[in-house]
Amino acid sequence: MHWALAEVMPAAPPSMTMPVTGVAKAVQAIGTYEALIAQRPARSRFDDFAAGQLGRRRGLLESAGHLQPDASTAWDPCGWAHGDFHDLSVLWGERGQLAAVLDLDRLGPRPYAFSSCER
């Protein structure tokens, strides 16, 4: 998809800076989701799974948050990317071939490492 977009879109810059959510903001968001799960009258299996994942993410932030790049870090390579690519953005044909890519409202140039992030 990146190659096809490069053929029809204007040239993307070779490198770009991207905002990265700060550790404190990410920990705060985790706390918000953990509180929502704790308030549920009866937890589902998904709630239990999500709570476990949130705890793991908190642990990763505590152990590696100091490695976060600053806002001036230039990322490359860059090019045009969908911006929100997931299974619901793809339609498949009857024989398993790609039929369409949908939901291009977040299309834009960005570092490929951030190709599924809103800018």
N, C-alpha and C positions, 0 to 999 in steps of 0.2 A: 504494500500500500504506500509506503514511503517513497518508493521509486516512481510509482505512478503519479503521486502528487507532485514530485519534483519535476516531472515532465510538463505539467499543465499550470503550475503556480509560479509566481515570481521567485527569484532566487532568495533563499533564506540566508541569514548571516552565518558565518562559519562557527561562531561561538556566541553564547548569551549568558547573562546572569539570570538566576531564578530565585524568587523568594522561597525560603525554606521555613516551615513552621518552627518557631522556637520551642525548646524543650519545655519551658514552663507552661506555654500555651497548650502543648500536647498533653502534658500531665494533667492540666486542668480539664481538658476535654475527656480524658480517660476517667477522671473523677466524676464528671457529670454523668457519663454513661454507666459507671458503676453504681451511682446513686439511683439512677432510674431503674436499674435491675433490682437493686435492694428494695425499692418501694413496691415492686410487683407483689400482689397478694399470693400468687402461686407461680413459682419459677418453672419454666418449660426447659426441655433439654437444650433448646437453642440458647436460652438465657444462661444456663450453666456453661455452655460452650463459649459464649461471648464473654462471660465473666473471666473464664480461664485465659482467653486470648488477650483481654485487656490487661490482666495481671502480667502476662508474658511481655506485652508491649511496654508496660511500666518498667519492668525489669531491664529490658533492652535500653530504654532511655536512661535509667540509672547507671548502667554499666558502660554505655557508649555515647551518651549525650554530649560529652566533652569533645567528641570527634566531629561534631556537626560543622559543616562548612559555613563560612560567613557569607553575608549577602553579596560580597564583591567577587566571589568565586565564579570564574568563567567556565561554562560547561560546553563541551563539544563531543561529538559532532552534532550539528543542528540541521533541522529540516522541517518540512510541513508534517504535522501529525494530527490525527483525529482529535485528540484531547480528552476523550471519554470512551475509549475503545473497550468493549466487553461483549459477552455473548449476546446481549439483547440488541446490539448495534449491527448484527450480521444476519442476513437472510441467506439460506442455503437452498439450492435448486433440488429437484427431485432425485438427481443422481449424485448428490453430495458436493456439487460444484458451488463455488461462491456466486451468489446471484446479486447481492447488493450490500452496500455498507450504508447504514442509516445514521441519523442524528449527528450531523456535521456542524452543529452550532458552536462547538468549541474548537473547530479547525483553526490552526494557526502555527506559525513557526515557533519551534521550541527545541531545546536539547532532546535528543531521542531518549535519554535516560528519564526525562519527565514527560514522555509522550502520552501518558494517561492522566495528567494533572491539569487542573484548570489554571490558567494564567491570569 
